[in-house]
Amino acid sequence: QVQLVESGGGLVQAGGSLRLSCVASGSIFRLNGMDWYRQAPGKERELVATIFSSGSTNYADAVKGRFTISGDSAKNTAYLQMNSLKPEDTAVYYCAASVNWGRVYWGQGTQVTVSS
């Protein structure tokens, strides 16, 4: 079994920064990629950023230039550095990982609140 543990959420003022962490553990012999999603109340869950095992990354237009996804393959960990936060970034942020033969696991989500 695989478990994802997220940390780093909290309350910040607009313009501030947070760094989210997601650690995958368990029966992992291959980590294909990790994603960050977010979901605000009344809105659909959206993909924020992706990092592949190759190190390639992808970002949603809304966060380009402000957020950076990175990974530490030795630790099976992904990070999301969030800078210049805006109130519209307020959401529950979820980590997801594709492991082994493509099984996807999700974290529980962590709340990020950005005040104006």
DRENTILO-5206 format. One record per residue (C-alpha): x, y, z; residue in three letters. Coordinates in steps of 0.25 Angstrom, whole numbers, padded with zeros to 4 digits, always signed. Example, Ala and Ser with C-alpha at 12.3 -4.5 7.8 and 13.67 -1.06 7.14 Angstrom:
+0049-0018+0031ala;+0055-0004+0029ser;
END
This chain:
+0000+0000+0000gln;+0004+0014-0002val;+0002+0026+0007gln;+0003+0041+0004leu;+0005+0051+0015val;+0004+0066+0012glu;+0009+0077+0020ser;+0011+0092+0019gly;-0003+0098+0018gly;-0008+0110+0026gly;-0012+0124+0026leu;-0004+0135+0019val;-0007+0149+0015gln;-0007+0153+0000ala;+0007+0153-0005gly;+0012+0143+0004gly;+0018+0130+0002ser;+0016+0115+0006leu;+0023+0102+0003arg;+0015+0090+0002leu;+0021+0076+0004ser;+0016+0062+0000cys;+0023+0050+0004val;+0019+0037-0003ala;+0023+0024+0005ser;+0020+0009+0005gly;+0021-0001-0006ser;+0027+0008-0017ile;+0037+0002-0027phe;+0034+0012-0037arg;+0029+0027-0036leu;+0023+0031-0049asn;+0020+0045-0045gly;+0013+0054-0035met;+0003+0065-0036asp;-0003+0076-0028trp;-0018+0079-0030tyr;-0027+0089-0023arg;-0041+0091-0020gln;-0048+0103-0015ala;-0062+0103-0010pro;-0072+0103-0021gly;-0062+0100-0032lys;-0057+0088-0039glu;-0044+0082-0035arg;-0033+0087-0044glu;-0019+0082-0047leu;-0009+0092-0042val;+0005+0085-0045ala;+0011+0072-0049thr;+0025+0067-0048ile;+0029+0054-0056phe;+0040+0044-0052ser;+0048+0050-0063ser;+0048+0064-0056gly;+0039+0070-0066ser;+0028+0079-0060thr;+0015+0086-0065asn;+0007+0097-0058tyr;-0007+0103-0059ala;-0007+0116-0066asp;-0013+0122-0053ala;+0000+0119-0045val;+0011+0120-0055lys;+0022+0129-0051gly;+0017+0128-0036arg;+0017+0114-0033phe;+0029+0104-0034thr;+0027+0089-0033ile;+0040+0081-0030ser;+0043+0067-0026gly;+0053+0058-0018asp;+0053+0045-0024ser;+0061+0039-0013ala;+0051+0043-0003lys;+0039+0041-0012asn;+0035+0055-0009thr;+0029+0066-0016ala;+0028+0081-0012tyr;+0020+0092-0017leu;+0026+0106-0014gln;+0015+0116-0015met;+0020+0131-0016asn;+0012+0144-0018ser;-0001+0137-0013leu;-0014+0143-0016lys;-0028+0141-0009pro;-0032+0133-0022glu;-0022+0123-0018asp;-0030+0119-0006thr;-0033+0105-0007ala;-0031+0091-0002val;-0019+0086-0008tyr;-0017+0071-0011tyr;-0005+0063-0015cys;-0006+0051-0024ala;+0004+0041-0028ala;+0005+0031-0039ser;+0013+0019-0035val;+0017+0005-0040asn;+0008+0001-0052trp;+0000+0014-0051gly;-0008+0013-0038arg;-0012+0026-0034val;-0012+0030-0019tyr;-0017+0043-0013trp;-0014+0051+0000gly;-0024+0056+0009gln;-0023+0070+0005gly;-0017+0082+0012thr;-0024+0096+0014gln;-0018+0108+0008val;-0024+0121+0012thr;-0020+0134+0006val;-0026+0147+0013ser;-0027+0160+0006ser;
END
